[in-house]
Amino acid sequence: RTQPLILDSGRILLPLYSDGFNVSAMAYSDDQGEKWDISAPIVGLAPIQPTVVQRKDGSVVAFCRDSGTAPTRVHRADSSDDGKTWTVSHKTEIPNPGASIAVRELADGRWIMIYNDTEAGRYSLAAALSEDEGNTWPVVRHIEHDVNKKDSFAYPSVVQGSDGCVHISYSHRTKEGASIKHAAFTPEWVTGK
């Protein structure tokens, strides 16, 4: 579900985590996947299931699921050495019900985040856009939202096609059954323009 990221340096980062220790790390390869090493852990108050994006200055940001204490929020850690070492994660202002998130840089330089925008429950799935490389996420639009709070939409993955269309897949559980759902939209759909 979480995709590897090829950095400007050519290094491949593959996000990893441990449920048992509630930490994350990156496997990394500098020879196109022939040999792999492991980064220092991303530690904090239980950051797991990282998703990574590279800033224009070359630094890397990891956003993580919160499996720690309330209030549950998306965690963030930063790396200035291509993912080899990481800052201690800190909680952002973005709500997280202990659920995976997906972040990707779009072709126009904006970042998109697909996440459950609640503190409890996975009944709401949203797309958010950032124009400042993940510092703020002012534009949010719901992809799914069950007003009865019984359905579950989780474990998103996101890519952008060559035509600019954003494609996401995620688990979709309702009283009718469970499946993997695909949705496609333009970034303009998120902004409502």
Backbone as a chain_set.jsonl record, in Angstrom:
{"seq": "RTQPLILDSGRILLPLYSDGFNVSAMAYSDDQGEKWDISAPIVGLAPIQPTVVQRKDGSVVAFCRDSGTAPTRVHRADSSDDGKTWTVSHKTEIPNPGASIAVRELADGRWIMIYNDTEAGRYSLAAALSEDEGNTWPVVRHIEHDVNKKDSFAYPSVVQGSDGCVHISYSHRTKEGASIKHAAFTPEWVTGK", "coords": {"N": [[0.819, -1.196, 0.0], [1.832, 1.308, 0.885], [3.968, 3.266, -0.988], [7.265, 2.981, -2.43], [9.771, 5.593, -2.552], [11.609, 7.343, -4.895], [14.387, 9.214, -4.528], [15.817, 12.471, -5.371], [18.552, 12.072, -5.422], [18.757, 9.524, -6.331], [18.55, 7.51, -4.524], [16.518, 4.906, -3.198], [13.749, 4.883, -1.131], [12.037, 2.847, 1.116], [9.263, 2.697, 2.989], [8.893, 1.401, 6.307], [7.636, -0.316, 9.255], [7.15, -1.159, 12.743], [4.738, -2.882, 14.436], [4.913, -3.994, 16.951], [6.912, -2.547, 18.328], [6.098, 0.014, 17.88], [7.357, 1.915, 16.162], [8.88, 3.49, 13.29], [10.762, 3.098, 10.221], [13.111, 3.359, 7.485], [13.82, 1.331, 4.742], [16.588, 1.464, 2.616], [18.122, 1.936, -0.58], [20.962, 2.365, -2.583], [21.708, 1.419, -5.01], [19.864, 0.848, -7.012], [18.175, -1.063, -5.893], [19.616, -3.418, -5.528], [21.123, -3.923, -3.168], [20.215, -3.475, 0.257], [19.799, -1.253, 3.017], [19.102, -0.231, 6.418], [17.438, 2.504, 7.894], [18.011, 4.787, 10.673], [15.665, 4.539, 13.373], [12.365, 6.035, 13.227], [11.295, 7.655, 15.856], [9.041, 8.411, 18.567], [5.877, 9.334, 19.928], [4.649, 6.731, 19.263], [4.678, 6.526, 16.246], [3.635, 5.093, 13.267], [3.469, 3.244, 10.13], [4.603, 4.88, 7.903], [4.493, 7.422, 5.329], [6.156, 8.926, 2.638], [7.598, 11.978, 1.366], [9.488, 14.117, -0.79], [10.985, 17.266, -0.312], [11.513, 20.34, -2.148], [14.001, 21.358, -1.423], [15.45, 19.111, -1.023], [15.27, 17.745, 1.401], [13.491, 15.257, 3.326], [10.197, 14.318, 4.172], [8.315, 12.506, 6.505], [5.127, 11.303, 7.049], [3.079, 9.944, 9.527], [0.947, 7.365, 10.87], [-0.915, 7.622, 13.894], [-0.441, 5.71, 16.63], [-0.555, 6.024, 19.269], [-1.2, 7.875, 22.243], [-4.121, 9.87, 23.126], [-4.481, 13.368, 22.285], [-5.229, 11.907, 19.149], [-3.269, 12.296, 16.323], [-1.944, 13.025, 13.038], [1.398, 12.145, 12.667], [4.626, 13.695, 12.193], [7.876, 13.534, 10.822], [11.24, 14.486, 10.019], [13.912, 14.345, 7.601], [17.235, 15.127, 6.796], [19.203, 13.874, 5.432], [18.712, 12.222, 3.202], [16.937, 10.275, 4.206], [18.3, 8.649, 5.991], [18.687, 9.242, 8.704], [16.407, 10.494, 11.21], [14.312, 13.099, 12.537], [12.841, 13.252, 15.819], [9.501, 12.218, 15.872], [6.661, 14.399, 15.694], [3.403, 15.382, 16.803], [1.052, 16.607, 14.498], [-1.433, 19.094, 13.648], [-3.359, 17.697, 12.361], [-6.125, 15.599, 12.419], [-6.251, 12.097, 13.367], [-7.413, 8.859, 13.418], [-5.918, 6.689, 14.354], [-5.164, 5.475, 11.933], [-4.038, 4.579, 8.633], [-2.355, 6.791, 6.341], [-1.908, 8.511, 3.203], [0.434, 10.219, 1.251], [1.451, 12.327, -1.389], [3.482, 13.981, -3.833], [2.187, 16.155, -6.237], [2.095, 16.717, -9.828], [2.07, 19.455, -10.274], [3.429, 20.476, -8.136], [2.06, 20.811, -5.76], [1.093, 19.103, -2.723], [-0.697, 16.141, -1.964], [-2.852, 14.711, 0.42], [-4.353, 11.774, 1.544], [-6.62, 10.739, 3.866], [-8.108, 9.693, 7.016], [-10.217, 11.877, 8.448], [-10.836, 12.194, 11.212], [-10.963, 11.851, 14.831], [-11.688, 9.512, 15.941], [-12.682, 6.468, 14.629], [-13.19, 5.272, 11.256], [-14.929, 6.249, 9.395], [-14.953, 8.374, 7.701], [-13.343, 9.657, 4.907], [-10.904, 11.68, 3.489], [-9.549, 14.092, 1.138], [-6.79, 16.22, 1.086], [-5.114, 19.25, 0.228], [-1.887, 20.717, -0.065], [-0.025, 23.656, -0.439], [2.405, 24.409, 0.464], [4.402, 22.513, 0.803], [3.497, 20.597, 2.717], [3.312, 21.922, 5.168], [0.968, 23.298, 5.815], [-2.495, 22.44, 5.376], [-4.864, 23.553, 3.912], [-7.039, 23.083, 2.18], [-9.661, 20.875, 1.995], [-11.524, 18.034, 1.075], [-14.231, 15.772, 1.229], [-14.077, 12.348, 0.378], [-15.378, 10.039, 1.048], [-18.026, 9.744, 3.402], [-19.703, 8.664, 6.088], [-22.573, 9.398, 7.635], [-23.767, 8.014, 9.675], [-21.694, 6.825, 10.939], [-20.839, 4.161, 10.771], [-19.743, 2.767, 8.615], [-16.575, 1.885, 7.064], [-13.631, 3.264, 5.803], [-10.489, 2.94, 4.623], [-6.832, 2.599, 4.766], [-5.519, 3.976, 2.482], [-4.078, 4.429, -0.81], [-2.228, 6.389, -3.098], [-1.772, 7.72, -6.368], [-0.679, 9.682, -9.194], [-1.825, 10.039, -12.455], [-0.456, 10.275, -15.832], [-2.05, 12.036, -17.161], [-2.775, 13.856, -15.279], [-4.8, 13.152, -13.575], [-5.825, 12.101, -10.353], [-5.508, 9.061, -8.711], [-6.923, 6.895, -6.39], [-6.877, 4.129, -4.132], [-8.591, 2.152, -1.718], [-9.61, 0.469, 1.314], [-12.977, -0.564, 1.582], [-15.649, -0.76, 3.515], [-18.868, -1.635, 4.163], [-22.306, -2.183, 5.271], [-23.185, -3.745, 3.226], [-21.008, -5.197, 2.415], [-17.463, -5.929, 1.924], [-14.724, -4.488, 0.156], [-12.108, -3.498, -2.162], [-11.858, -0.242, -3.107], [-11.751, 1.954, -5.925], [-11.085, 5.282, -6.771], [-11.166, 8.202, -8.79], [-10.046, 11.463, -9.545], [-9.605, 14.955, -10.295], [-7.087, 17.323, -9.186], [-8.381, 19.768, -9.074], [-10.988, 19.091, -8.462], [-10.807, 18.624, -5.744], [-10.35, 21.204, -4.785], [-12.682, 22.354, -5.56], [-12.917, 23.822, -7.82]], "CA": [[0.0, 0.0, 0.0], [2.723, 2.465, 0.912], [4.869, 3.137, -2.122], [8.634, 3.479, -2.281], [10.026, 6.914, -3.113], [12.944, 7.517, -5.469], [14.832, 10.579, -4.235], [16.595, 13.146, -6.416], [19.899, 11.486, -5.403], [18.68, 8.168, -6.862], [18.267, 6.57, -3.436], [15.147, 4.421, -3.057], [13.284, 4.726, 0.238], [10.887, 1.967, 1.285], [8.787, 2.862, 4.367], [8.674, 0.206, 7.119], [7.276, -0.017, 10.634], [6.963, -2.285, 13.647], [3.59, -2.773, 15.34], [5.327, -4.39, 18.298], [7.701, -1.499, 18.979], [5.485, 1.311, 17.574], [8.325, 2.814, 15.52], [9.0, 3.359, 11.842], [12.114, 3.208, 9.676], [13.156, 3.261, 6.031], [14.829, 0.558, 4.025], [17.059, 2.317, 1.526], [19.06, 1.333, -1.522], [21.651, 3.319, -3.452], [22.142, 0.733, -6.23], [18.653, 0.434, -7.729], [17.524, -2.194, -5.247], [20.457, -4.616, -5.407], [21.411, -4.099, -1.742], [19.389, -2.61, 1.083], [20.2, -0.93, 4.381], [17.97, 0.253, 7.215], [17.689, 3.803, 8.516], [17.711, 4.921, 12.102], [14.203, 4.523, 13.529], [11.582, 7.236, 13.508], [10.732, 7.428, 17.182], [8.13, 9.435, 19.072], [4.762, 8.719, 20.65], [4.047, 5.652, 18.469], [4.433, 6.807, 14.83], [3.804, 3.909, 12.417], [2.961, 3.261, 8.761], [4.99, 6.153, 7.3], [4.42, 7.746, 3.908], [7.24, 9.903, 2.505], [7.629, 12.931, 0.255], [10.717, 14.919, -0.786], [10.832, 18.702, -0.547], [12.361, 20.906, -3.209], [15.363, 21.56, -0.91], [16.083, 17.798, -0.908], [14.929, 17.062, 2.642], [12.403, 14.298, 3.192], [9.189, 14.371, 5.239], [7.519, 11.3, 6.732], [3.882, 11.449, 7.794], [2.817, 8.631, 10.109], [-0.262, 7.057, 11.643], [-0.766, 7.739, 15.342], [-0.916, 4.548, 17.391], [-0.258, 6.351, 20.663], [-2.212, 8.4, 23.15], [-4.941, 11.006, 22.685], [-5.307, 13.37, 21.078], [-4.568, 11.227, 18.034], [-2.973, 13.207, 15.226], [-0.912, 12.596, 12.104], [2.76, 12.469, 13.11], [5.55, 14.143, 11.152], [9.313, 13.512, 11.113], [11.992, 15.039, 8.898], [15.267, 13.843, 7.376], [18.054, 15.988, 5.932], [20.279, 13.067, 4.837], [18.098, 11.23, 2.3], [16.204, 9.231, 4.905], [19.152, 7.788, 6.814], [18.336, 9.565, 10.088], [15.132, 11.217, 11.292], [13.971, 13.803, 13.763], [11.781, 12.639, 16.611], [8.216, 12.624, 15.287], [5.78, 15.222, 16.518], [2.018, 15.386, 16.352], [0.606, 17.793, 13.788], [-2.81, 19.449, 13.99], [-4.247, 16.9, 11.509], [-6.679, 14.47, 13.178], [-5.963, 10.746, 12.888], [-8.035, 7.897, 14.341], [-5.12, 5.473, 14.351], [-5.395, 4.924, 10.596], [-3.006, 4.901, 7.649], [-2.527, 7.944, 5.454], [-1.076, 8.478, 1.995], [0.813, 11.558, 0.797], [2.207, 12.3, -2.648], [3.644, 15.259, -4.534], [1.54, 16.198, -7.542], [2.925, 17.257, -10.917], [2.145, 20.918, -10.183], [4.185, 20.847, -6.947], [1.254, 20.674, -4.54], [1.061, 17.785, -2.102], [-2.041, 15.655, -1.633], [-2.938, 13.745, 1.516], [-5.598, 11.027, 1.67], [-6.584, 10.376, 5.28], [-9.349, 9.715, 7.793], [-10.172, 13.183, 9.105], [-11.542, 12.102, 12.493], [-10.142, 11.374, 15.947], [-12.132, 8.151, 16.273], [-13.47, 5.87, 13.559], [-12.728, 5.408, 9.879], [-16.151, 6.459, 8.614], [-14.787, 9.546, 6.854], [-12.078, 9.67, 4.178], [-10.796, 12.998, 2.865], [-8.37, 14.505, 0.385], [-6.358, 17.565, 1.441], [-4.036, 19.776, -0.611], [-0.947, 21.652, 0.543], [0.785, 24.428, -1.384], [3.655, 24.778, 1.12], [5.145, 21.278, 1.081], [3.029, 19.882, 3.881], [3.247, 22.698, 6.414], [-0.455, 23.531, 6.069], [-3.4, 21.686, 4.507], [-6.093, 24.345, 4.049], [-8.124, 22.647, 1.303], [-10.056, 19.506, 2.325], [-12.816, 17.604, 0.526], [-14.536, 14.38, 1.561], [-14.246, 11.32, -0.649], [-16.43, 9.211, 1.651], [-18.408, 10.2, 4.743], [-20.912, 7.994, 6.559], [-23.133, 10.182, 8.744], [-24.112, 7.088, 10.761], [-20.416, 6.439, 11.551], [-20.741, 2.698, 10.846], [-18.911, 2.263, 7.52], [-15.133, 2.066, 7.259], [-12.847, 3.54, 4.593], [-9.155, 3.023, 5.225], [-5.633, 2.119, 4.079], [-5.464, 4.542, 1.13], [-2.866, 4.551, -1.613], [-2.508, 7.44, -4.074], [-0.838, 8.0, -7.467], [-1.207, 10.613, -10.187], [-1.597, 9.591, -13.813], [0.207, 11.224, -16.739], [-3.045, 13.032, -17.567], [-3.039, 14.727, -14.145], [-5.858, 12.599, -12.735], [-5.383, 11.451, -9.121], [-6.161, 7.772, -8.502], [-6.73, 6.337, -5.054], [-7.537, 2.871, -3.783], [-8.724, 2.068, -0.273], [-10.564, -0.539, 1.763], [-14.327, -0.002, 1.61], [-16.474, -1.704, 4.271], [-20.213, -1.176, 4.51], [-23.154, -3.32, 5.632], [-23.34, -4.574, 2.027], [-19.831, -6.04, 2.231], [-16.14, -5.298, 1.919], [-13.988, -4.565, -1.103], [-11.141, -2.431, -2.394], [-12.507, 0.713, -4.001], [-10.915, 2.872, -6.695], [-11.704, 6.566, -7.095], [-10.293, 9.064, -9.596], [-10.499, 12.842, -9.577], [-8.561, 15.935, -10.57], [-6.842, 18.194, -8.037], [-9.376, 20.839, -9.075], [-12.168, 18.582, -7.768], [-10.578, 18.829, -4.319], [-10.507, 22.634, -4.491], [-14.014, 22.776, -5.942], [-12.834, 24.779, -8.95]], "C": [[0.857, 1.251, 0.0], [3.801, 2.267, -0.142], [6.288, 3.573, -1.771], [8.747, 4.854, -2.931], [11.448, 6.936, -3.651], [13.332, 8.976, -5.297], [15.614, 11.161, -5.4], [18.004, 12.574, -6.532], [19.937, 10.115, -6.07], [18.414, 7.123, -5.794], [16.793, 6.182, -3.461], [14.85, 4.288, -1.566], [12.05, 3.833, 0.242], [10.426, 2.07, 2.733], [8.467, 1.526, 5.036], [8.209, 0.627, 8.508], [7.163, -1.316, 11.423], [5.759, -2.008, 14.521], [4.01, -3.05, 16.782], [6.06, -3.296, 19.049], [7.132, -0.098, 18.74], [6.502, 2.339, 17.088], [8.301, 2.554, 14.017], [10.466, 3.465, 11.451], [11.995, 3.168, 8.159], [14.2, 2.238, 5.628], [15.298, 1.468, 2.905], [18.119, 1.603, 0.701], [19.648, 2.429, -2.401], [22.119, 2.679, -4.75], [20.945, 0.096, -6.952], [18.049, -0.864, -7.198], [18.346, -3.455, -5.139], [20.747, -4.949, -3.942], [20.6, -3.074, -0.958], [20.003, -2.427, 2.459], [18.968, -0.444, 5.119], [18.363, 1.562, 7.885], [17.626, 3.696, 10.028], [16.192, 4.956, 12.242], [13.62, 5.928, 13.638], [10.878, 6.96, 14.827], [9.868, 8.61, 17.579], [7.057, 8.733, 19.872], [3.982, 7.807, 19.712], [3.704, 6.039, 17.031], [4.665, 5.553, 13.979], [3.236, 4.177, 11.025], [3.301, 4.57, 8.038], [4.715, 6.216, 5.8], [5.371, 8.922, 3.703], [7.141, 10.731, 1.228], [8.917, 13.734, 0.37], [10.397, 16.374, -1.1], [11.767, 19.163, -1.656], [13.794, 21.135, -2.738], [16.098, 20.24, -0.693], [15.763, 17.059, 0.377], [13.682, 16.195, 2.423], [11.489, 14.412, 4.413], [8.486, 13.027, 5.304], [6.294, 11.682, 7.547], [3.48, 10.058, 8.259], [1.463, 8.571, 10.808], [0.054, 7.172, 13.13], [-1.317, 6.488, 16.01], [-0.635, 4.746, 18.878], [-1.458, 6.882, 21.413], [-2.975, 9.575, 22.53], [-4.243, 12.325, 23.046], [-4.55, 12.735, 19.922], [-4.481, 12.176, 16.846], [-1.984, 12.543, 14.271], [0.437, 13.051, 12.666], [3.592, 12.918, 11.914], [6.977, 14.043, 11.678], [10.033, 13.966, 9.851], [13.391, 14.424, 8.827], [16.001, 14.798, 6.44], [19.204, 15.218, 5.289], [19.708, 11.905, 4.018], [17.49, 10.036, 3.03], [17.028, 8.311, 5.773], [18.901, 8.001, 8.306], [17.123, 10.488, 10.075], [15.017, 11.984, 12.595], [12.975, 12.962, 14.55], [10.454, 13.12, 16.025], [7.454, 13.512, 16.271], [4.376, 15.175, 15.936], [1.718, 16.704, 15.651], [-0.797, 18.151, 14.297], [-3.826, 18.574, 13.249], [-4.787, 15.711, 12.299], [-6.356, 13.131, 12.532], [-6.53, 9.738, 13.873], [-7.235, 6.606, 14.497], [-5.31, 4.74, 13.045], [-4.316, 5.401, 9.642], [-3.38, 6.124, 6.83], [-1.643, 7.747, 4.233], [-0.817, 9.914, 1.564], [1.662, 11.419, -0.452], [2.344, 13.715, -3.171], [2.979, 15.153, -5.899], [2.447, 16.866, -8.561], [3.072, 18.768, -10.824], [2.87, 21.405, -8.932], [3.385, 20.814, -5.658], [1.382, 19.26, -4.001], [-0.386, 17.424, -1.815], [-1.927, 14.632, -0.514], [-4.324, 13.102, 1.473], [-5.586, 10.439, 3.078], [-7.989, 10.347, 5.875], [-9.301, 10.965, 8.673], [-10.999, 13.219, 10.4], [-10.549, 11.714, 13.578], [-10.505, 9.951, 16.345], [-12.996, 7.633, 15.135], [-12.929, 6.195, 12.179], [-13.897, 5.624, 8.925], [-16.057, 7.65, 7.661], [-13.399, 9.507, 6.22], [-12.018, 10.96, 3.371], [-9.524, 13.126, 2.049], [-8.052, 15.937, 0.798], [-5.212, 17.966, 0.537], [-3.194, 20.767, 0.182], [-0.154, 22.35, -0.552], [2.124, 24.827, -0.781], [4.406, 23.551, 1.628], [4.802, 20.674, 2.438], [3.003, 20.639, 5.185], [1.81, 23.002, 6.803], [-1.259, 22.787, 5.014], [-4.76, 22.383, 4.51], [-7.277, 23.861, 3.23], [-8.421, 21.175, 1.574], [-11.409, 19.22, 1.679], [-13.024, 16.125, 0.831], [-14.677, 13.524, 0.307], [-15.375, 10.387, -0.226], [-16.757, 9.816, 3.012], [-19.737, 9.549, 5.109], [-21.441, 8.736, 7.785], [-23.53, 9.3, 9.919], [-22.886, 6.538, 11.483], [-20.255, 4.934, 11.71], [-19.842, 2.105, 9.765], [-17.442, 2.551, 7.808], [-14.434, 2.219, 5.914], [-11.413, 3.786, 5.054], [-8.064, 2.513, 4.283], [-5.521, 2.653, 2.645], [-4.075, 4.447, 0.502], [-3.189, 5.545, -2.719], [-1.383, 7.542, -5.105], [-1.499, 9.053, -8.356], [-0.839, 10.107, -11.564], [-0.932, 10.668, -14.662], [-0.747, 12.295, -17.24], [-3.41, 13.987, -16.437], [-4.099, 14.216, -13.193], [-5.242, 11.885, -11.522], [-6.195, 10.168, -8.956], [-5.871, 7.304, -7.082], [-7.417, 4.981, -4.972], [-7.556, 2.792, -2.262], [-9.713, 0.961, 0.078], [-11.915, 0.138, 1.989], [-15.229, -1.035, 2.265], [-17.788, -1.041, 4.656], [-21.04, -2.396, 4.904], [-23.381, -4.247, 4.447], [-22.148, -5.503, 1.789], [-18.551, -5.231, 2.204], [-15.473, -5.498, 0.572], [-12.871, -3.525, -1.086], [-11.773, -1.511, -3.424], [-11.462, 1.582, -4.691], [-11.721, 4.14, -6.941], [-10.686, 7.388, -7.872], [-10.901, 10.453, -9.649], [-9.322, 13.735, -9.918], [-8.266, 16.716, -9.293], [-7.859, 19.315, -7.934], [-10.678, 20.388, -8.4], [-12.031, 18.817, -6.262], [-10.808, 20.294, -3.951], [-11.901, 23.139, -4.825], [-14.033, 23.771, -7.087], [-12.895, 24.07, -10.279]], "O": [[0.632, 2.159, -0.801], [4.463, 1.23, -0.182], [6.485, 4.435, -0.914], [7.917, 5.23, -3.758], [12.389, 6.587, -2.938], [12.688, 9.868, -5.849], [16.026, 10.437, -6.307], [18.59, 12.586, -7.614], [21.015, 9.592, -6.348], [18.09, 5.978, -6.11], [15.926, 7.019, -3.712], [15.607, 3.658, -0.828], [11.124, 4.042, -0.541], [11.116, 1.583, 3.629], [7.861, 0.64, 4.433], [8.365, 1.784, 8.896], [7.092, -2.409, 10.861], [5.737, -1.027, 15.263], [3.518, -2.415, 17.715], [5.868, -3.122, 20.252], [7.616, 0.873, 19.322], [6.511, 3.483, 17.541], [7.777, 1.545, 13.545], [11.306, 3.872, 12.254], [10.908, 2.966, 7.617], [15.332, 2.27, 6.113], [14.488, 2.174, 2.304], [18.896, 0.791, 1.204], [18.935, 3.301, -2.896], [22.846, 3.308, -5.519], [21.015, -1.036, -7.431], [17.488, -1.658, -7.953], [17.829, -4.481, -4.697], [20.633, -6.101, -3.523], [20.333, -1.969, -1.429], [20.645, -3.331, 2.995], [17.908, -0.264, 4.519], [19.48, 1.709, 8.381], [17.245, 2.667, 10.587], [15.502, 5.367, 11.309], [14.282, 6.869, 14.075], [9.973, 6.128, 14.898], [9.961, 9.685, 16.986], [7.291, 7.662, 20.433], [2.818, 8.062, 19.4], [2.55, 5.899, 16.625], [5.77, 5.01, 13.969], [2.607, 5.207, 10.782], [2.4, 5.29, 7.607], [4.708, 5.2, 5.105], [5.387, 9.837, 4.526], [6.68, 10.271, 0.184], [9.391, 14.005, 1.473], [9.643, 16.677, -2.024], [12.694, 18.451, -2.043], [14.717, 21.113, -3.553], [17.24, 20.237, -0.233], [15.965, 15.847, 0.445], [12.932, 16.384, 1.466], [11.956, 14.58, 5.539], [8.104, 12.471, 4.274], [6.407, 12.305, 8.603], [3.531, 9.101, 7.486], [0.922, 9.578, 11.266], [1.16, 6.855, 13.566], [-2.521, 6.234, 15.963], [-0.495, 3.789, 19.639], [-2.581, 6.407, 21.245], [-2.536, 10.183, 21.554], [-3.491, 12.377, 24.02], [-3.361, 12.997, 19.736], [-5.471, 12.772, 16.424], [-1.275, 11.611, 14.649], [0.592, 14.198, 13.085], [3.299, 12.566, 10.771], [7.261, 14.411, 12.818], [9.502, 13.846, 8.747], [13.973, 14.039, 9.841], [15.457, 15.225, 5.421], [20.083, 15.819, 4.671], [20.16, 10.765, 4.128], [17.527, 8.913, 2.526], [16.523, 7.294, 6.249], [18.902, 7.044, 9.081], [16.842, 11.166, 9.087], [15.553, 11.573, 13.624], [12.34, 12.062, 13.999], [10.304, 14.302, 15.716], [7.583, 13.392, 17.49], [4.187, 14.957, 14.739], [2.077, 17.777, 16.137], [-1.277, 17.567, 15.269], [-5.028, 18.697, 13.484], [-4.009, 14.898, 12.798], [-6.206, 13.034, 11.314], [-6.166, 9.757, 15.049], [-7.81, 5.546, 14.746], [-5.581, 3.54, 13.028], [-3.75, 6.481, 9.811], [-4.554, 6.446, 6.652], [-0.739, 6.912, 4.237], [-1.738, 10.73, 1.515], [2.487, 10.512, -0.561], [1.456, 14.548, -2.989], [3.183, 14.18, -6.625], [3.44, 17.5, -8.206], [4.09, 19.313, -11.25], [2.928, 22.609, -8.682], [3.965, 20.791, -4.572], [1.736, 18.335, -4.732], [-1.199, 18.282, -1.47], [-1.023, 13.797, -0.505], [-5.338, 13.794, 1.379], [-4.654, 9.724, 3.446], [-8.931, 10.903, 5.31], [-8.438, 11.085, 9.542], [-11.759, 14.156, 10.64], [-9.429, 11.297, 13.284], [-9.725, 9.265, 17.005], [-13.946, 8.3, 14.726], [-12.305, 7.232, 11.957], [-13.838, 5.214, 7.766], [-16.987, 7.904, 6.895], [-12.397, 9.342, 6.916], [-12.961, 11.296, 2.654], [-8.56, 12.382, 2.234], [-8.949, 16.778, 0.854], [-4.42, 17.119, 0.122], [-3.707, 21.546, 0.985], [0.331, 21.707, -1.483], [2.91, 25.512, -1.436], [4.965, 23.549, 2.724], [5.684, 20.291, 3.206], [2.698, 20.054, 6.224], [1.465, 22.97, 7.985], [-0.78, 22.535, 3.909], [-5.718, 21.844, 5.063], [-8.417, 24.196, 3.55], [-7.549, 20.322, 1.406], [-12.321, 20.046, 1.725], [-12.098, 15.323, 0.706], [-15.303, 13.917, -0.677], [-16.216, 9.998, -1.036], [-15.876, 10.339, 3.695], [-20.77, 9.848, 4.51], [-20.824, 8.702, 8.85], [-23.621, 9.784, 11.047], [-23.011, 5.87, 12.509], [-19.619, 4.469, 12.657], [-19.241, 1.051, 9.974], [-17.111, 3.354, 8.681], [-14.621, 1.409, 5.005], [-11.152, 4.734, 5.793], [-8.333, 2.062, 3.17], [-5.438, 1.869, 1.698], [-3.055, 4.392, 1.189], [-4.309, 5.551, -3.23], [-0.203, 7.462, -4.766], [-2.706, 9.283, -8.284], [0.32, 9.781, -11.822], [-0.855, 11.829, -14.26], [-0.308, 13.351, -17.696], [-4.272, 14.846, -16.617], [-4.285, 14.78, -12.115], [-4.259, 11.157, -11.655], [-7.422, 10.187, -9.05], [-4.726, 7.314, -6.63], [-8.409, 4.726, -5.656], [-6.654, 3.299, -1.595], [-10.543, 0.566, -0.741], [-11.993, 1.25, 2.511], [-15.546, -2.062, 1.664], [-17.821, -0.037, 5.368], [-20.538, -3.52, 4.876], [-23.732, -5.412, 4.634], [-22.26, -6.481, 1.05], [-18.549, -4.02, 2.427], [-15.632, -6.536, -0.071], [-12.715, -2.774, -0.123], [-12.178, -1.959, -4.497], [-10.423, 1.904, -4.113], [-12.903, 4.076, -7.28], [-9.482, 7.279, -7.637], [-12.114, 10.609, -9.782], [-8.17, 13.31, -9.836], [-9.113, 16.767, -8.401], [-8.171, 19.77, -6.834], [-11.393, 21.211, -7.828], [-13.001, 19.162, -5.587], [-11.4, 20.586, -2.912], [-12.27, 24.24, -4.418], [-15.021, 24.472, -7.306], [-12.839, 24.716, -11.326]]}, "num_chains": 1, "name": "protein.A"}
